[in-house]
Amino acid sequence: MPSAIAIDGGRDVTGNVRVSGSKNAGLPLMAATLLAPGPSTLHGLPPVSDIKNMGSILQYLGGDVSQVSDNFTIDTTDVTSRFVPAQLTDSLRASILFLGPLLARFGHACLSFPGGCSIGNRPVEEHINGLRKLGACITVTDTYIEAHASQLQGATIDMQTPSVTGTMNLIMAACLARGVTHIHNAAREPEVGDLINFLVLMGVDIHGAGTDQLVIHGRHIYTYNAIVAQCPPVPGLRPHDMHSISNDRFSFLLLCQPTFISYIAYCKLPKDKQCVWPNRVRFTDDDMEALARKLADYPICESVVFGELWRTRTKAQLISLEEGALDHWFFGRTVMAGDAIHKGTTNSALGGCTAMEDGVAITNQLHQLLNRHRNKKPSTVEISAAMQEYQDSRLDRAFDGWYFYIMQRWLTPWIGLDTLAINIAKLAGAGTKLSFVDFPEQKGLLGWQDTIAVEARKKRAARQNEQRKLPKR
């Protein structure tokens, strides 16, 4: 290429010029095809060596890449390899973009350090630090980067520098992370926006495109199914009764009203039956009948079995459920606070691990947010970040695991319901308090405890009144 170009102007310029697609926009889109099986078609990719090398890496991993003119169709359904060797990364700096998608989809990625252009040193610390925030275990040597993660988890990532490829890698990894990821100080280059638009077409929910504050809603894993139904009152169940019954890998919840009974049967799905959003299981009436027959002989109270409710049902539906904190109304879950606390109990086997003090905890977060800048309304990003902090503080108690399995399967039947109720009372009494209210006592009382205390005070007051009425000697 000459060191200088001389342009002799002074005349009208006419004609047509065909502008090819952007290489820097096309490379991350090619990497993003790894996030989901099936074919993706990219139009207008420029005929440059980096695009060709990116396609070679996809083929090495097991993908099918076909090209017609400047249109590429990439199918990553049969990808089997998680390793990108040095001979494929030495001439392509953008090969680092395979780290996030491979890790997110397969739980493992290993690639040699990228080579490429001579613009200068471009460290990958932002990639590594961000992926670690998402829960990845990363090993870095002089020659390669290896990452492992059984399940990435949404997080808040504050980037020290707005790295373009770092932002792209974290966005792609967050697409398959469980929960919501916030990226602060993200790169705002046009190719980042192109990647976001492509991911939105793939079904990802992303907010903040074009800004340095990004919110990526990751995947939802449907790990339960549940029969939700109603039936008329049956003998053995009184109006206003509530029953919560834990079994091995399934549980019942009943709420009795004077004219009908609402009930739910929750069942943990085996691994091969679980699915990831946006895929959904379409249950049929036959599926629902088969599950009901399986549960028919299990008791839901001392004198009634599930089959008795099922035979008289007036309406019923079989649905999928996600395990953990729900991502509706900013991750809101069932909340019991105030006087309602003594009217219900938690049931760890349901998979939601209902937390009694959630309402108080989220109120504390919002109070702090509103008082941080008294003269302005919190931004959407600030509200979302506050809700993410709330989610992070509650989420570790929400997922199924050995602790809840052992507790519900073995310890609860052994210790008895009285001991369980007492411990739940202690848990609720020591729950989170409103941080901006000066309570006279730090440990609260549940409804029945409060009633006992009130009755004791009444008796003391009655005795004192009787003593005042006695004649003085």
Stockholm file with secondary structure:
# STOCKHOLM 1.0

chainA/1-473         MPSAIAIDGGRDVTGNVRVSGSKNAGLPLMAATLLAPGPSTLHGLPPVSDIKNMGSILQYLGGDVSQVSDNFTIDTTDVTSRFVPAQLTDSLRASILFLGPLLARFGHACLSFPGGCSIGNRPVEEHINGLRKLGACITVTDTYIEAHASQLQGATIDMQTPSVTGTMNLIMAACLARGVTHIHNAAREPEVGDLINFLVLMGVDIHGAGTDQLVIHGRHIYTYNAIVAQCPPVPGLRPHDMHSISNDRFSFLLLCQPTFISYIAYCKLPKDKQCVWPNRVRFTDDDMEALARKLADYPICESVVFGELWRTRTKAQLISLEEGALDHWFFGRTVMAGDAIHKGTTNSALGGCTAMEDGVAITNQLHQLLNRHRNKKPSTVEISAAMQEYQDSRLDRAFDGWYFYIMQRWLTPWIGLDTLAINIAKLAGAGTKLSFVDFPEQKGLLGWQDTIAVEARKKRAARQNEQRKLPKR
#=GR chainA/1-473 SS CCSCCCCCCSSCCCSCCCCCCCHHHHHHHHHHGGGSSSEEEECCCCCCHHHHHHHHHHHHHTCEEEEETTEEEEECTTCCCCEECHHHHTTCGGGGGGHHHHHHHHSEEEEECCCCCCSCCCCCHHHHHHHHHTTCEEEECSSEEEEECSSCBCCEEECSSCCHHHHHHHHHHHHTSBSEEEEESCCCCHHHHHHHHHHHHTTCEEECTTSSEEEEECBCEEEEEEEEEEECCCTTCCTTCEEEEECSSEEEEEEECSSCEEEEEEEECCGGGCEETTCCCCCCHHHHHHHHHHHTTSBSSSSCBHHHHHHTCSEEEEEEEESSSCCSTTTCCCCCCGGGGGGCCCCGGGSSCCCTTHHHHHHHHHHHHHHHSTTSCCCHHHHHHHHHHHHHHHHTTTSCCHHHHHIIIIIHHHHCHHHHHHHHHHHHHTSCCCTTSCCSCSSCCCHHHHHHHHHHHHHHHHHHHHHHHSCCC
#=GC SS_cons         CCSCCCCCCSSCCCSCCCCCCCHHHHHHHHHHGGGSSSEEEECCCCCCHHHHHHHHHHHHHTCEEEEETTEEEEECTTCCCCEECHHHHTTCGGGGGGHHHHHHHHSEEEEECCCCCCSCCCCCHHHHHHHHHTTCEEEECSSEEEEECSSCBCCEEECSSCCHHHHHHHHHHHHTSBSEEEEESCCCCHHHHHHHHHHHHTTCEEECTTSSEEEEECBCEEEEEEEEEEECCCTTCCTTCEEEEECSSEEEEEEECSSCEEEEEEEECCGGGCEETTCCCCCCHHHHHHHHHHHTTSBSSSSCBHHHHHHTCSEEEEEEEESSSCCSTTTCCCCCCGGGGGGCCCCGGGSSCCCTTHHHHHHHHHHHHHHHSTTSCCCHHHHHHHHHHHHHHHHTTTSCCHHHHHIIIIIHHHHCHHHHHHHHHHHHHTSCCCTTSCCSCSSCCCHHHHHHHHHHHHHHHHHHHHHHHSCCC
//
